[in-house]
């Protein structure tokens, strides 16, 4: 019997912290966010949960900023034009690095619970992988609207914009 299921985007989640992380649930969230934004298989992305020291090091090295941050995204294939993809070729979307310690610290002022904050950060990071940015007011408004839509579709609606003071 042939399977009529569609191939899925491969999402690998690594937990390099001591915190308990539900890697399967977070992989599903990222996979569903990618699919909602039009990314189809074969494609691959990675999510790595790290401690505050590790993300501070990455933040300094890649962003030129001191101290730990909540999430960093490292896009790999930033051109998503199907005309340039060979059949069966895997698109490497990129890597998301997230610090659950910082997420937990920020949760009450941002998304609510730690799980809500991690969900928001994973969606935020996924959108960065796909070229979204928030440097300009128009970009910020579009990115927030997309985050809000994806949170409502894939997790739960947020009652406020946690980035409004950013």
C-alpha positions as CSV (number, residue, x, y, z in Angstrom):
1,X,0.0,0.0,0.0
2,X,1.4,3.4,-1.0
3,X,1.6,6.2,1.5
4,X,-0.1,9.4,0.4
5,X,1.5,11.4,3.2
6,X,3.6,14.4,2.3
7,X,7.3,14.6,3.3
8,X,7.9,16.8,6.3
9,X,10.5,19.4,7.0
10,X,13.2,17.9,9.2
11,X,13.6,19.7,12.5
12,X,16.3,18.5,14.9
13,X,16.1,19.8,18.4
14,X,19.1,19.4,20.7
15,X,19.1,20.1,24.4
16,X,22.5,21.2,25.6
17,X,21.2,22.4,29.0
18,X,20.2,20.7,32.3
19,X,16.6,22.0,31.8
20,X,14.0,19.4,30.8
21,X,13.0,20.2,27.2
22,X,10.2,18.5,25.3
23,X,12.2,18.2,22.1
24,X,9.4,16.6,20.1
25,X,6.8,19.3,20.9
26,X,9.2,22.1,20.1
27,X,10.3,20.4,16.8
28,X,6.6,20.1,15.9
29,X,6.0,23.8,16.6
30,X,9.0,24.9,14.4
31,X,8.0,22.4,11.6
32,X,4.4,23.7,11.7
33,X,5.6,27.4,11.6
34,X,7.8,26.7,8.6
35,X,4.9,24.9,6.8
36,X,2.6,27.8,7.6
37,X,5.1,30.2,6.0
38,X,5.3,28.0,2.9
39,X,8.5,26.0,3.5
40,X,8.0,22.5,2.1
41,X,10.2,19.4,2.3
42,X,12.8,18.5,1.6
43,X,14.1,21.2,4.0
44,X,15.9,21.0,7.3
45,X,16.5,23.2,10.3
46,X,18.0,22.8,13.8
47,X,17.1,24.2,17.2
48,X,19.6,24.1,20.0
49,X,18.8,24.9,23.6
50,X,21.9,26.3,25.3
51,X,22.8,27.8,28.7
52,X,23.3,31.5,29.4
53,X,27.1,31.4,29.0
54,X,26.9,29.8,25.6
55,X,24.3,32.2,24.2
56,X,26.3,35.1,25.7
57,X,29.3,33.9,23.8
58,X,27.3,33.6,20.5
59,X,25.7,36.9,21.1
60,X,29.1,38.6,21.4
61,X,30.6,36.8,18.5
62,X,27.8,37.2,16.0
63,X,25.9,40.2,17.2
64,X,28.6,42.3,18.9
65,X,26.5,42.5,22.1
66,X,27.5,41.7,25.6
67,X,25.6,39.3,27.8
68,X,23.1,36.5,27.2
69,X,20.0,37.0,24.9
70,X,16.9,34.8,24.6
71,X,17.2,33.6,21.0
72,X,19.5,33.9,18.0
73,X,18.8,32.8,14.4
74,X,21.4,31.8,11.8
75,X,19.8,31.5,8.3
76,X,21.6,29.3,5.9
77,X,19.6,29.3,2.6
78,X,18.2,32.8,2.4
79,X,17.0,32.4,-1.2
80,X,13.7,30.6,-1.3
81,X,13.1,30.8,-5.1
82,X,11.9,27.4,-6.3
83,X,13.4,28.1,-9.7
84,X,16.9,27.6,-8.2
85,X,16.2,24.4,-6.3
86,X,17.0,21.1,-7.9
87,X,14.4,18.3,-7.4
88,X,15.0,16.5,-4.2
89,X,17.6,19.0,-3.1
90,X,17.5,19.7,0.7
91,X,17.1,23.3,1.7
92,X,19.0,24.1,4.8
93,X,16.9,26.8,6.4
94,X,19.2,27.5,9.3
95,X,19.7,27.2,13.1
96,X,17.8,28.6,16.0
97,X,19.7,28.9,19.3
98,X,17.5,29.5,22.4
99,X,18.4,30.0,26.0
100,X,15.6,28.6,28.3
101,X,17.1,30.3,31.3
102,X,16.7,33.8,29.7
103,X,13.2,32.8,28.4
104,X,12.2,31.8,31.9
105,X,13.5,35.1,33.3
106,X,11.6,37.2,30.6
107,X,8.4,35.2,30.5
108,X,6.3,37.1,33.0
109,X,7.0,40.4,31.2
110,X,6.6,39.0,27.7
111,X,4.5,36.0,26.8
112,X,3.3,34.8,30.2
113,X,4.5,31.3,31.0
114,X,7.9,29.9,30.2
115,X,6.4,27.6,27.7
116,X,4.6,30.5,26.0
117,X,7.8,32.5,25.9
118,X,9.7,29.5,24.4
119,X,6.9,29.1,21.8
120,X,7.1,32.8,20.9
121,X,10.9,32.8,20.7
122,X,10.9,29.7,18.4
123,X,8.3,31.4,16.1
124,X,10.3,34.6,16.3
125,X,13.5,32.8,15.5
126,X,11.9,30.8,12.7
127,X,10.7,34.1,11.1
128,X,14.2,35.5,11.2
129,X,15.4,32.3,9.4
130,X,12.9,33.2,6.7
131,X,14.1,36.8,6.3
132,X,11.8,38.7,8.6
133,X,13.4,41.5,10.6
134,X,12.3,44.2,13.1
135,X,14.8,46.9,12.6
136,X,12.4,49.4,11.1
137,X,8.8,50.2,12.3
138,X,7.2,48.7,9.2
139,X,9.3,45.5,9.5
140,X,8.5,45.3,13.2
141,X,4.8,45.6,12.6
142,X,4.8,42.9,9.9
143,X,6.9,40.6,12.0
144,X,4.7,41.0,15.1
145,X,1.5,40.5,13.1
146,X,3.0,37.3,11.7
147,X,4.1,36.1,15.1
148,X,0.7,36.9,16.5
149,X,-1.0,34.9,13.7
150,X,1.3,31.9,14.1
151,X,1.0,31.9,17.9
152,X,-2.8,31.8,17.6
153,X,-2.8,29.1,14.9
154,X,0.0,26.9,16.4
155,X,0.1,27.6,20.2
156,X,-2.3,30.0,21.8
157,X,-3.2,33.7,21.2
158,X,-1.2,36.3,23.1
159,X,-3.1,39.1,24.7
160,X,-0.4,41.7,24.1
161,X,2.6,42.5,22.1
162,X,5.7,41.6,24.2
163,X,8.0,43.5,21.9
164,X,6.1,46.9,22.1
165,X,8.7,48.3,24.5
166,X,11.7,46.9,22.5
